[in-house]
Amino acid sequence: MWQKQIVHPELKAFRVVRGASQEEVELKAQLQLAQWEQRWQRIKLAEAKRCEKEQAASNKFRQKEWALERTREAKEEFEALSSILSDGLEADPTIDWESLKDRNAFPIERPPKPTFRILPPQPTLSDFHVSLSWLEILIPPLKNRKFGRQKLKFEQACANWQDTKLSVEREYKTLNERHEQDVQAWQQLQSEFLDKQTAQHAEVDRKRSGYLAGDITALCDYWDLVLSNSEYPDRFPKCFKFDCLQGSKILIVEYSLPNFECMPQLKELKYVVSRNEFQEVHFTAPVLNRIYDEVLYQIALRTLHELFQSDAADSLSSVVFNGWVNSIDKATGKEVNACVLSVQANKAEFLEINLAQVEPKACFKKLKGVSGAKLCDLSPVRPVLQLNKDDERFVSSYEVADALDGSSNLAAMDWLDFENLIREVFEEEFSKDGGEVKITRASRDGGVDAVAFDPDPIRGGKIVIQAKRYTNTVSVSAVRDLYGTVVNEGATKGILVTTADYGPDAYEFAKDKPLTLLSGGELLYLLQKHGHRAKIDLTEAKRIFAEQEQAQKASQS
C-alpha cells in the first residue's frame, strides 16, 4: 500500500491518502487537493461578496437591509444543522458507476479549412479595347502604333497573371499541407483523448467488478466515494479512513468530526441607527452546546445510513463508527485528537430503524453507543472497536511480509509459550496499579489461563483471562465459553485475547456483556506498551503448521 499526506493550510485540512500504487495515490491526492481548493475558493468568494456588501451599505437603509440579510443567512445556516440527518435520508448514496465515466466530448474543434485566394480571370485581348480617333483611322501609322501599345499591355497583363497563378498555386499548396498537418495533429489528440476515456471507463468497470467481488481495495474506494459525496457545510472536515476485518464484513470508520469552532456563532446582526454601526448577537453557550451534540450524533447516524444503504454488494454486516475531534486543549494550549463517540451497528437491525422519526441521541444510545454526557466537553471514550493495521510489525492474513528485526511470529508460537506470554503481559499490566495476577495451570481445554485481581473499588474485581493462538477468525462459541467461565468463576469481567480477529457475531454477543475482546492488532499494541517486540503473520503461521502436520504424517507412516 502507498500513502501520502496532503494538507490545505488555509482550510486547516489534513488527510492521509492511500492506494495500491503510487499513481493511484497521486491521482487521489490531486483530486482531493482540487476539491479542497474549490471549497477554499467558494469560501473566499463568499467572503469577498460579504465584504462588497458591507462596503456597499453606504446609507442607513442599505445597512439595515444588509443586517436583515445577514440575519436571514445566519438563521438558515443554523437551521440547516438540525436537518443534517434528514438531508442525508433524502439522497440515494449508492454509487452510480456509469455516472463516474467521463463522457465529455472532445473539447477541441476540428481545424477549419483554410480560405484560399481566388485566382482572377485570365486576361483576354478584348479586355484592352482600343478606341480610334478619326485621325488615327485615316493615318495607318498612328493606328498601328495604338494597336501595338494594346498588344504590349495585353502581354504584360498575361505575364502578371501567370505570376499570380503561380503564387496562388504555391499558397494553395502551402495552406493545404498545413491544414492536413493540423488535421493529423487534431486527430492524434482526439485519439489520445478517446483512448484515455476508454481506459477510464475500463478502470471504472474494473473497480465495479472488484467491488462486487469483495476486493478490499475496491471496497475501500467505494466507501470513500460514498462518504465523499455526502454534502456537509464547507467548514466541516471531510476526513475519514477505513479498516476492515478481513472476511468478517465488519467495517471500522475513523471519522473526523467538526470541532466546536466549526459551529456558527452568529444569531443576529443588528444595525444600531443612533451609532451608525453593526452589532452582532451570538448564540448562548447552552444553545451552542446542545446543537453541537445534536450535530455529532446526526453525523454518526447519517454515516451509518449511507454506508448500509449504499451496500449494493452486500459487503457489510456491521459498521463501527469512531468519531474523532481535533481541537485545542484549553489547559495546555496543545492540539489534541480525541475519540468522543463510538458505536457499532448491525446492518439488518439498523435498516429497520425509521431514522426520519428518531431523536439522534436517543437512537445512538439505543444502539449501545458510547459517548460522554456532553459531547461539547470532548471527553474521550474508548472506541468500541479499533484496529491497529498501521503497526509496521503486523501482517494481515491476506498479505506476506518479511519478518521484522528480532521479531517472533506470535501466531506460530508454541501454544504453551503463547499462553505464558499472555499471562506475563497481563501481570505487567495489572501489577502497576497494585493488582495481582494468579497464573493457573497451563491447559488446552478452554479453561482459565489467568486470574487477575484489580483492587480498584469501581472498575476492579476478579478478572478471568483466556488466550487463543488462532490463525482463523474466532467464532462466537469461544466468546460464549468465556462468558460462561465468567459466570462460573463469579468474576466481574472476562478478557479474551487472540492472534487473529473476531467475527461480527462475536462482537454482537459481547457488546452488552462484561467482556473485552482483544484482537491481534490490540495484542501487539499491549506488548509494545510494555516494551515487547513481536509480529503477527497469519499466512506464515498457517504454512508452518501445514508443514509440521505433513512431517508428522510422514513420520507416522
C-alpha positions in Angstrom: 0.0 0.0 0.0 1.2 3.5 -0.9 0.2 6.5 1.1 0.7 10.3 1.0 -0.1 13.0 3.5 -1.8 16.1 2.0 -2.6 19.4 3.7 -4.5 22.5 2.8 -3.2 25.2 5.1 -6.0 27.7 4.6 -8.7 25.2 5.4 -6.5 23.5 8.0 -7.5 20.2 6.3 -5.3 17.1 6.6 -5.7 13.7 5.1 -3.7 10.5 4.5 -4.4 9.2 1.0 -3.8 5.5 0.5 -3.8 3.4 -2.7 -2.5 0.3 -4.3 0.0 2.2 -6.4 1.9 5.5 -6.4 0.0 6.6 -9.4 -3.4 5.9 -7.7 -2.2 7.8 -4.6 -1.1 10.8 -6.7 -4.4 10.9 -8.6 -6.4 10.7 -5.3 -4.2 13.4 -3.8 -4.7 15.7 -6.8 -8.5 15.1 -6.8 -8.7 15.8 -3.0 -6.5 18.9 -3.2 -8.6 20.2 -6.1 -11.7 19.6 -4.1 -10.2 21.5 -1.1 -9.1 24.3 -3.4 -12.6 24.6 -4.8 -14.0 24.7 -1.3 -11.5 27.4 -0.4 -12.3 29.4 -3.4 -16.0 29.3 -2.5 -15.2 30.5 1.0 -13.0 33.3 -0.4 -15.7 34.2 -2.9 -18.4 34.3 -0.2 -16.1 36.4 2.0 -15.4 38.8 -0.9 -19.1 39.1 -1.6 -19.7 39.8 2.1 -17.1 42.5 2.1 -18.5 44.0 -1.1 -22.0 44.1 0.5 -20.6 45.7 3.6 -18.8 48.4 1.6 -22.0 48.9 -0.5 -24.0 49.6 2.6 -23.4 53.3 2.3 -26.6 54.6 3.8 -28.7 53.6 6.7 -31.4 52.0 4.7 -29.0 49.7 2.9 -27.1 49.0 6.1 -30.4 48.0 7.7 -31.2 45.7 4.8 -27.7 44.2 5.0 -28.2 43.5 8.7 -31.5 41.8 7.9 -30.0 39.7 5.1 -27.1 38.6 7.3 -29.6 37.6 10.0 -31.6 35.6 7.5 -28.4 33.8 6.3 -27.3 33.1 9.9 -30.8 31.7 10.7 -30.7 29.4 7.6 -27.2 28.2 8.4 -28.2 27.4 12.0 -31.5 25.7 11.0 -29.6 23.6 8.4 -27.7 22.0 11.3 -30.9 20.4 12.6 -31.5 18.7 9.2 -28.2 17.0 8.6 -29.7 13.6 9.2 -32.9 14.2 7.3 -31.0 15.7 4.3 -28.9 12.5 4.2 -32.1 10.4 4.1 -33.4 12.2 1.0 -30.5 11.3 -1.2 -29.6 7.9 -2.5 -25.9 7.3 -1.5 -25.5 4.3 -3.8 -22.8 5.0 -6.4 -23.9 5.0 -10.0 -20.9 3.6 -11.7 -21.9 4.8 -15.1 -22.0 8.4 -13.9 -18.3 8.1 -12.9 -17.4 7.5 -16.5 -16.1 10.5 -18.4 -18.5 11.0 -21.3 -17.4 14.5 -22.3 -17.0 15.2 -26.0 -13.5 16.1 -27.3 -13.2 19.8 -26.4 -11.1 20.9 -29.4 -12.9 21.6 -32.7 -11.6 20.2 -36.0 -9.3 22.7 -37.7 -11.4 24.6 -40.3 -10.5 24.5 -43.9 -8.2 27.4 -45.0 -9.6 30.3 -47.1 -7.8 30.3 -50.4 -7.1 33.4 -52.5 -9.2 33.4 -55.7 -7.3 33.5 -59.0 -8.6 36.3 -61.2 -9.8 35.5 -64.7 -7.1 35.1 -67.3 -6.9 38.4 -69.3 -8.0 38.5 -73.0 -7.2 40.9 -75.7 -10.8 42.2 -75.6 -10.1 43.4 -72.1 -7.9 46.1 -73.7 -10.3 47.7 -76.0 -8.9 50.4 -78.4 -10.9 53.5 -79.4 -9.5 55.1 -82.6 -10.0 58.8 -83.4 -10.9 59.9 -87.0 -7.3 61.0 -87.5 -5.9 57.5 -86.4 -8.3 55.9 -88.7 -7.1 58.0 -91.7 -3.4 57.7 -90.8 -2.3 53.9 -90.6 1.0 54.5 -88.7 -0.9 56.1 -85.9 -3.4 53.3 -85.9 -0.7 50.6 -85.9 1.1 52.4 -83.0 -2.0 52.3 -80.9 -2.7 48.7 -81.6 1.0 48.0 -80.7 0.5 49.6 -77.3 -2.7 47.5 -76.9 -0.7 44.3 -77.6 2.1 45.3 -75.2 -0.4 45.9 -72.3 -2.1 42.6 -73.0 1.2 40.7 -73.0 2.2 42.4 -69.7 -1.2 41.5 -68.2 -0.8 37.9 -69.3 2.7 37.7 -67.7 1.4 39.2 -64.4 -1.5 36.8 -64.4 0.9 33.9 -64.8 2.9 35.1 -61.9 -0.3 35.5 -59.8 -1.3 32.0 -60.8 2.0 30.5 -59.6 1.7 32.5 -56.4 -1.9 31.3 -55.8 -0.9 27.7 -56.5 2.1 27.8 -54.1 -0.1 29.5 -51.5 -2.8 26.8 -52.0 -0.3 24.0 -51.7 1.3 25.5 -48.5 -2.1 26.2 -46.8 -3.4 22.8 -47.8 -0.3 21.0 -46.4 -0.5 23.0 -43.2 -4.2 22.2 -42.9 -3.5 18.4 -43.4 -0.8 18.6 -40.7 -3.2 20.4 -38.3 -5.9 17.8 -39.0 -3.5 15.0 -38.3 -2.4 16.6 -35.1 -6.0 17.1 -34.1 -6.8 13.5 -35.0 -3.9 12.4 -32.8 -5.1 14.5 -29.8 -8.6 13.2 -30.4 -7.4 9.6 -30.5 -5.4 10.1 -27.3 -8.4 11.7 -25.6 -10.7 8.8 -26.6 -8.0 6.2 -25.6 -7.8 7.9 -22.1 -11.6 8.0 -21.9 -11.8 4.3 -22.9 -9.1 3.5 -20.3 -11.0 5.5 -17.7 -14.2 3.6 -18.5 -12.3 0.3 -18.2 -10.9 1.4 -14.8 -14.4 2.2 -13.5 -15.6 -1.2 -14.8 -12.6 -2.8 -13.1 -13.4 -1.1 -9.8 -17.0 -2.0 -10.1 -16.1 -5.7 -10.7 -13.6 -5.6 -7.8 -16.3 -4.1 -5.6 -18.9 -6.7 -6.5 -16.3 -9.4 -6.0 -15.4 -8.1 -2.5 -11.9 -6.9 -3.2 -10.8 -4.9 -0.1 -9.1 -2.1 -2.1 -12.2 -1.7 -4.3 -14.5 -1.7 -1.3 -12.5 1.0 0.4 -12.5 3.1 -2.7 -16.3 2.7 -2.9 -16.9 3.6 0.7 -14.6 6.6 0.2 -16.8 7.7 -2.8 -20.0 7.3 -0.8 -18.8 9.4 2.1 -17.1 12.0 -0.1 -20.3 12.6 -2.0 -22.1 13.4 1.3 -22.8 17.1 1.4 -22.0 19.0 4.6 -21.3 22.7 5.4 -18.0 23.8 3.9 -16.5 24.5 7.4 -16.9 20.8 8.4 -13.9 18.5 7.8 -14.5 15.5 5.5 -11.6 13.3 6.6 -12.0 9.6 7.3 -10.2 6.3 6.9 -11.4 2.7 6.9 -10.2 -0.5 8.5 -11.9 -3.8 7.6 -11.7 -7.1 9.4 -10.8 -9.5 6.6 -13.5 -12.0 5.9 -15.9 -10.7 8.7 -17.8 -7.9 6.8 -17.0 -5.6 9.7 -16.1 -2.1 8.7 -14.4 0.4 11.1 -14.8 4.1 10.2 -12.4 6.5 11.8 -14.3 9.8 11.1 -13.0 13.4 11.8 -15.9 15.3 13.3 -16.2 19.1 13.3 -14.9 20.8 16.4 -16.7 23.5 18.3 -15.1 26.2 16.2 -17.0 24.9 13.2 -20.3 25.8 14.7 -22.0 29.0 13.5 -21.8 31.7 16.3 -23.9 34.5 14.8 -27.6 34.6 15.7 -28.5 38.1 14.6 -26.9 41.2 13.1 -28.4 44.4 14.3 -28.0 47.8 12.8 -27.8 50.5 15.5 -29.0 53.7 13.8 -28.0 56.0 16.6 -24.4 54.8 16.5 -24.4 54.0 12.8 -22.8 50.6 13.4 -23.5 46.9 13.3 -23.9 44.8 16.5 -23.5 41.1 16.4 -25.7 38.9 18.7 -24.3 35.4 19.3 -26.0 32.2 20.4 -25.7 31.5 24.1 -23.3 28.7 25.2 -26.2 26.3 26.2 -27.7 26.6 22.8 -24.4 26.0 21.0 -23.6 23.1 23.3 -27.0 21.5 22.5 -26.7 21.9 18.8 -23.1 20.7 18.7 -24.1 17.5 20.4 -27.0 17.1 18.1 -24.8 17.6 15.0 -22.3 15.0 16.0 -25.0 12.4 16.7 -26.6 13.2 13.4 -23.3 12.7 11.5 -22.8 9.3 13.2 -26.2 8.1 12.2 -26.1 9.6 8.7 -22.7 7.9 8.0 -24.1 4.5 9.2 -27.1 5.0 7.0 -25.1 6.0 3.9 -22.8 3.0 4.2 -25.5 0.5 4.8 -27.9 2.0 2.2 -25.2 2.0 -0.5 -24.1 -1.5 0.2 -25.1 -2.9 -3.2 -22.5 -5.7 -3.0 -23.7 -6.9 0.5 -20.2 -6.4 1.8 -21.2 -5.2 5.2 -22.8 -6.9 8.1 -21.7 -4.4 10.8 -20.2 -0.9 10.9 -18.2 0.6 13.8 -18.2 4.4 13.7 -15.5 6.1 15.8 -15.9 9.9 15.8 -12.7 11.9 16.5 -12.5 15.6 17.2 -9.3 17.6 16.6 -9.2 20.6 19.0 -7.0 22.7 21.2 -6.7 21.7 24.8 -7.7 24.8 26.8 -5.5 23.7 29.7 -2.3 23.1 27.7 -2.8 25.1 24.5 -1.8 22.0 22.6 -3.6 20.3 19.8 -5.4 17.1 20.8 -7.3 14.5 18.8 -9.9 12.5 20.9 -12.5 9.9 20.1 -15.6 11.4 21.6 -18.2 8.8 20.4 -18.2 5.3 19.2 -21.0 2.9 18.1 -21.3 -0.4 16.4 -24.4 -1.1 14.3 -25.7 -4.3 12.8 -26.9 -3.8 9.2 -30.2 -5.7 9.5 -31.2 -4.1 12.8 -30.1 -0.6 11.7 -32.1 -0.7 8.5 -35.2 -1.4 10.5 -34.9 2.0 12.3 -37.1 4.8 11.0 -34.4 7.5 11.0 -36.8 10.1 9.8 -38.6 10.0 13.2 -35.8 9.3 15.7 -34.2 11.7 18.2 -30.5 11.3 17.2 -29.0 11.0 20.7 -31.7 8.5 21.9 -31.1 6.4 18.7 -27.4 6.5 19.3 -27.8 5.3 22.9 -30.3 2.6 21.8 -27.5 1.2 19.5 -25.3 0.9 22.7 -23.1 3.7 21.5 -20.6 5.2 24.0 -20.0 8.9 24.5 -19.6 11.5 27.2 -22.6 13.0 28.9 -21.9 16.2 26.8 -20.0 15.9 23.6 -19.1 19.6 23.8 -16.9 18.7 26.7 -14.8 16.5 24.3 -14.5 13.8 26.9 -12.5 10.9 25.3 -14.1 7.5 25.2 -12.6 4.1 24.3 -13.7 3.1 20.8 -16.0 0.1 20.6 -13.5 -1.5 18.2 -10.3 -0.1 16.7 -7.8 -1.8 14.5 -4.1 -1.2 14.5 -3.2 -2.2 11.0 -0.7 0.7 10.6 1.6 -1.1 13.0 4.6 -2.0 10.9 5.0 -5.3 12.6 1.5 -6.5 11.8 1.0 -8.6 8.6 -2.6 -9.2 7.6 -3.8 -12.7 6.8 -4.0 -11.8 3.2 -0.5 -10.3 2.9 3.0 -11.7 3.3 5.8 -9.6 4.6 9.4 -10.1 5.7 10.0 -10.8 9.4 11.0 -7.7 11.4 14.3 -7.4 13.1 14.4 -9.5 16.3 10.7 -10.3 16.0 8.9 -13.6 16.5 5.6 -14.6 15.0 3.0 -14.9 17.8 0.7 -16.8 15.5 3.3 -19.5 15.0 4.4 -19.8 18.6 4.0 -23.0 20.6 0.6 -22.8 22.3 2.1 -23.2 25.7 4.6 -20.4 25.1 1.8 -18.2 23.9 -0.3 -18.7 27.0 2.6 -17.9 29.2 3.4 -14.8 27.2 -0.2 -13.6 27.7 0.0 -14.3 31.4 3.2 -12.3 31.7 2.0 -9.3 29.8 -1.2 -9.1 31.9 0.9 -9.5 35.1 2.8 -6.3 34.0 -0.5 -4.6 33.1 -2.3 -5.2 36.4 0.6 -5.1 38.8 1.4 -1.4 38.1 -1.8 -0.4 39.8 -1.4 -2.7 42.8 -3.2 -5.6 41.2 -2.3 -9.2 41.4 -2.3 -12.0 38.8 -2.6 -15.6 39.6 -1.3 -17.9 36.9 -3.4 -21.1 36.5 -2.2 -24.4 35.2 -1.5 -24.4 31.6 -4.0 -26.4 29.6 -5.7 -26.7 26.2 -9.2 -27.4 27.4 -10.5 -23.9 27.1 -10.4 -23.2 30.8 -9.0 -20.1 32.6 -5.4 -19.2 31.7 -5.0 -16.5 34.3 -7.0 -14.7 37.0 -6.4 -11.0 37.8 -7.5 -9.2 40.9 -7.8 -5.5 40.4 -8.1 -3.5 43.7 -9.8 -0.5 42.1 -13.1 -0.1 44.1 -15.1 1.0 41.0 -13.8 -0.9 38.0 -11.9 -3.7 39.8 -12.6 -7.2 41.0 -11.8 -10.6 39.7 -11.0 -10.9 36.0 -10.5 -14.1 34.1 -8.2 -14.2 31.1 -8.2 -16.7 28.2 -5.7 -16.8 25.4 -6.4 -18.2 21.9 -3.5 -18.6 19.5 -5.6 -18.8 16.4 -4.9 -18.3 12.7 -8.6 -18.1 11.7 -11.4 -15.8 12.8 -12.6 -16.6 16.4 -16.1 -17.8 16.4 -18.9 -16.7 18.8 -18.7 -20.1 20.6 -15.4 -19.1 22.1 -16.9 -15.9 23.4 -19.9 -17.8 24.8 -17.5 -20.1 26.6 -15.7 -17.2 28.1 -18.9 -15.7 29.3 -19.9 -19.0 30.9 -16.5 -19.1 32.7 -17.0 -15.5 34.0 -20.3 -16.5 35.5 -19.0 -19.8 36.9 -16.0 -18.1 38.4 -18.1 -15.2 39.9 -15.8 -12.8 38.1 -16.6 -9.2 37.2 -15.1 -9.3 33.8 -13.6 -11.6 31.2 -10.8 -10.9 28.7 -10.3 -13.0 25.5 -7.1 -12.3 23.6 -6.2 -13.9 20.2 -3.7 -13.5 17.4 -6.5 -13.3 14.9 -9.8 -11.4 14.6 -13.4 -11.9 15.7 -16.5 -12.4 13.6 -19.4 -9.9 13.8 -21.5 -12.3 15.8 -18.7 -12.5 18.4 -18.7 -8.7 18.8 -22.5 -8.6 18.8 -22.6 -11.2 21.6 -20.1 -9.4 23.7 -21.5 -5.9 23.1 -23.6 -5.6 26.3 -21.7 -8.1 28.5 -18.7 -7.6 30.8 -16.4 -9.0 28.1 -13.3 -7.5 26.4 -12.2 -8.9 23.0 -8.6 -8.2 22.1 -7.6 -8.9 18.5 -4.2 -9.4 17.1 -3.6 -5.8 16.5 -4.6 -4.8 20.0 -2.4 -7.5 21.4 0.6 -6.1 19.5 -0.2 -2.7 21.0 -0.3 -4.1 24.5 3.0 -5.9 24.0 4.6 -2.7 22.7 3.3 -0.7 25.7 5.3 -3.0 27.9 8.5 -2.9 25.8 8.0 -6.2 23.9 8.5 -6.6 20.2 6.7 -9.2 18.1 4.8 -9.6 14.9 1.7 -11.5 13.7 1.7 -13.1 10.3 -1.2 -15.5 9.9 -0.2 -16.6 6.5 3.2 -17.7 7.6 1.8 -19.5 10.6 -0.6 -21.5 8.5 2.2 -22.6 6.3 4.4 -23.6 9.2 1.5 -25.6 10.8 0.8 -27.3 7.5 4.4 -28.3 7.1 4.5 -29.6 10.6 1.4 -31.7 10.0 2.8 -33.2 6.8 6.0 -34.0 8.6 4.1 -35.7 11.4 2.0 -37.8 9.0 5.2 -38.8 7.1 6.9 -39.9 10.3 3.8 -41.9 11.4 3.7 -43.7 8.1 
